Amino acid sequence: MADRRAVLAPGRGYDTRGPLFVYIGEALRRRGFEVHEVTWRSIGDLRHDAAPEWVAEQLDPVLDAGVDLLVGKSLGSFAAPLAADRGIPAVWLTPLLTDPAVREPLARATAPFLLAGGTADPVWDGAVARRLTPYVVEVADADHSMMVPGPLAASAEALGRVCTAVEEFVAGR
């Protein structure tokens, strides 16, 4: 029986069936979490400026049911204000660190959070990440999907690094 609850908030084009979420979800289940996978309702032609409110509207009811860990990727990182306001520990996968709507709530968060991104991702800023939290996994040359050039084994290794960082992060909670 799970004694903790994790909520997985996907990206715009990277849902919870993507490899990051599949392996992180399994890691969380093995650590005693019940995992709730969010599916966005009618994303359509969502404008960037409307995304923070749209994400909050969809996640508020899910978080009201109780949550011990929030995992968000890309678009899901617009949930940073919710995590900061509610004191929810979080894992942010390829967060939109170049956007103040994500960066500013992270700066005021009191609960610990892990940031994971790649140096080839235009919305990742490793220097900002390291200023915001001691929990950072940065993958050289990884893009917004955490894929790296070259043999696929290199991308699998990057996935493994992120999953290990998540396991270590939740082990201390």
N, C-alpha and C positions, 0 to 999 in steps of 0.2 A: 504494500500500500504506500503510495506516494505521500510524503509529509510536507512537500513544498510544491509550489506551482510556478512554472515559467511560461511566459507568453512570448511567442515568436511573431514579430511584425516584419513582413517581407518588404522587398523593394518594389519598384514599379514593374520591372521586367524580370525579376528574380524572386520567384515565390518560394514557399517553404519546401518544395520538392527539389530545390537546387542543392548541390552537394554540401555547401556550408551548413545549411539548415538540417539536412539529413543527418550528418555526422554530429553536429552540435546537439541536435535533439536526442540522439542516441546517448551521447555523453551525459546529458542532463538526466535522462531516464535512469541511467546506471548510477547516478549520484542521488537518486531518490526524489526526482522532480516529476510531477505530472506536467506534461507539456501540452499547451494549448496553441495550436497553429492558427493564426489569423489569415483569412482570405479577404482581400479588399473587395468591397462592393463597388461595382460600376466605376472603374477608374477612368475610363473614357479619355477625354482630352483635358485632364486635370492641369490647370495652370500652376506654375511653380509658386506664384504668390499666394495661391489658395491652398496649397498642400499642407501647411502646418495645421490650419483649422480643420481641414478634411480628415487628416490623420487623427487628430484629437477627438473628433466626433465619433470616429469608428472605434477608437481604442478605449475611450472613457468607460463605456459599459463593461468591456472585457476586464479592465483593471479594477472596476468596482467589485468584481467577484473575488478579489484578492489576488495578489501576485507577490512572489518573493524574488523574481528575477525577470527583467525585460530584455529581450534580445531583438534588436532592430537592425535592418540592413538598408542603407541608402535612404529611400523614401521613408522607411520606418524610423530613421533617426530624427524625423520631425516630432517624434514622441519624446524627445529629450526634455521639453518643459514639463511633461506629465511625470516623468521619472524624477526630475529635480524637485517638483512641487510635492510629490508624495513620498520622497525619500526611498525610492526603489533602486536597488543595485541593478546595474545594467551592463550589457555587452553590446557595443555598437560596431557593426561590421560595415566597412566602407562608408562611414558616416560622412555627411555633407559638411565637412569642417570649414569649407570656404563660405558657408552661409551663416550669417549671424543668428538666424532663427534656430540653428542647431548649436553653434559654438557658444553663444551667450548662456543658454540654460546649462550647458555642460560646465561652464566656468563657475556657476553658483550651486551646482549639485553638492549635496552633503554625503550622499551614499556613494560607495565606491563604484567605479565603472571601468571597463576594459574597452580600449579602442583598437581596432584591427583595420589596417589599410595597406595599400601598396604605393610605391613611389611613382608608378606610371599612371596613377589615378588622378585626374585633374581636380577632383574635389577633396583629395587627401592633402593634409599638411602635417608632416611628421613633427616639425618644430612645435606647432600648436598642440598637437596630440601630447607630446612630452611635457608641455607646460600645464596641460589640463589634468593629467593623471600619471601616476607611476606605472599603471598597467597598460602597456602599449606593445602590440606586436606589429612590426612594420616589415613588409616583404619587399625586397628589392625587385624592381621591374614589374611588380604585379599591377594589373589593371583593375578596373572597377568590379570585375567579377572574381578578382584574386587569381587570375590566370597569368602565368608568366610565359615569355617566349621560349622557344626551344622544345625539347622533348617533353611530352605530357607528364612524365615522371616528376619534372620540376614543379609543375602546378599541383600535382598530388602531394608533393613534399610541403608546398606552401599551405595547402589545406590541412595537412597534419600539424604544422606549426600553429596555425590558428586554433585548431581543436585542442591541442595540448595546452595552449594558453588559457582557453576557456575552462578546461578541466582544472587547471591549477588555480584559476581565479575563484571558481565555485567551491573548491576544496577548502578554502580559507573562510568560507561564509557559514 
